[in-house]
Amino acid sequence: MRIGKKFLRLLNRFRYLIVFIIGVALITVLGENSLLQRYRYKQQIVALEDEIERQDARYQKDSIRLSELERSPEAIIKIARERYFMKASDEDIFVFSDEIAQQQEEAHAATK
């Protein structure tokens, strides 16, 4: 019984300090503004800033390419030939694939 009374007396004496410590502990561990949540938000901000930098670089590259396409019809012809395998009426197109060459090398090696 003596220990219980001493404990209650101690709690009563430092009740404001105990409530303050428990309150600070709850705020730093739980809730929307906890330290853990702040760390997660910071990581998310860093990731989004990296994404913004990548998109800005891509935008710059695409803007340069677009201005090049607007100025030069030869650039449009080049893209049409490289990406879409378009050709002029007097040309033939040969498409070389690394996979086909590799398969032929493997078949040739197997016959030896």
C-alpha positions in Angstrom: 0.0 0.0 0.0 2.8 2.4 0.8 4.3 2.0 -2.7 0.9 2.7 -4.3 0.4 5.9 -2.2 3.9 7.1 -3.0 3.3 6.5 -6.7 0.0 8.3 -6.7 1.5 11.2 -4.8 4.4 11.4 -7.3 1.9 11.3 -10.2 -0.1 14.1 -8.6 3.0 16.2 -8.0 4.3 16.0 -11.5 1.0 15.6 -13.4 1.6 18.6 -15.7 5.1 17.5 -16.6 3.8 13.9 -17.3 1.0 15.2 -19.4 3.3 17.5 -21.3 5.8 14.7 -22.0 3.1 12.3 -23.1 1.6 15.0 -25.3 4.9 15.8 -27.0 5.6 12.0 -27.5 2.2 11.5 -29.1 2.6 14.5 -31.4 6.1 13.4 -32.5 5.1 9.8 -33.1 1.4 9.9 -34.2 -0.6 12.2 -36.3 -0.3 14.1 -39.6 2.7 16.2 -38.5 4.7 13.4 -36.9 8.4 13.1 -37.5 8.0 9.9 -39.5 5.3 11.5 -41.7 7.5 14.6 -42.2 10.3 12.3 -43.3 8.0 10.6 -45.8 6.8 13.9 -47.1 10.5 15.1 -47.5 11.3 11.9 -49.5 8.2 12.4 -51.7 9.2 16.1 -52.3 12.7 15.0 -53.4 11.3 12.4 -55.8 8.9 14.9 -57.3 11.7 17.5 -57.7 13.8 14.9 -59.5 10.8 14.1 -61.8 10.4 17.9 -62.5 14.0 18.1 -63.5 13.7 15.1 -65.9 10.5 16.5 -67.4 12.1 20.0 -67.8 15.1 18.4 -69.6 12.8 16.4 -71.8 10.7 19.5 -72.6 13.9 21.4 -73.6 15.0 18.6 -75.9 11.5 18.3 -77.4 11.3 22.1 -77.9 14.6 22.1 -79.8 13.4 19.2 -81.9 10.1 20.9 -82.6 11.8 24.1 -83.7 14.1 22.1 -85.9 11.1 20.4 -87.5 9.4 23.7 -88.1 12.4 25.2 -89.8 13.6 22.2 -91.9 11.6 19.9 -94.1 14.6 17.7 -94.3 14.3 16.9 -90.6 10.7 15.7 -91.2 11.9 13.5 -94.1 14.7 12.1 -91.9 12.3 11.2 -89.1 9.9 9.6 -91.5 12.6 7.4 -93.0 14.2 6.4 -89.7 11.1 5.8 -87.5 8.4 4.8 -90.0 10.5 3.2 -92.8 9.1 5.5 -95.4 10.9 5.8 -98.7 10.9 7.7 -101.9 9.5 6.1 -105.0 12.9 5.2 -106.4 14.4 3.7 -103.2 14.4 0.3 -101.6 14.5 -0.2 -97.8 16.6 -2.9 -96.1 16.0 -3.4 -92.4 18.8 -5.0 -90.5 18.1 -6.6 -87.2 20.6 -7.6 -84.6 18.4 -10.6 -83.7 18.5 -12.1 -87.2 22.3 -11.6 -87.4 22.7 -13.3 -84.0 20.5 -16.2 -85.0 22.4 -16.7 -88.2 25.7 -16.7 -86.3 24.4 -19.3 -83.8 23.1 -21.4 -86.7 26.5 -21.1 -88.4 28.3 -22.0 -85.2 26.1 -25.0 -84.6 26.9 -26.4 -88.1 30.6 -26.4 -87.4 
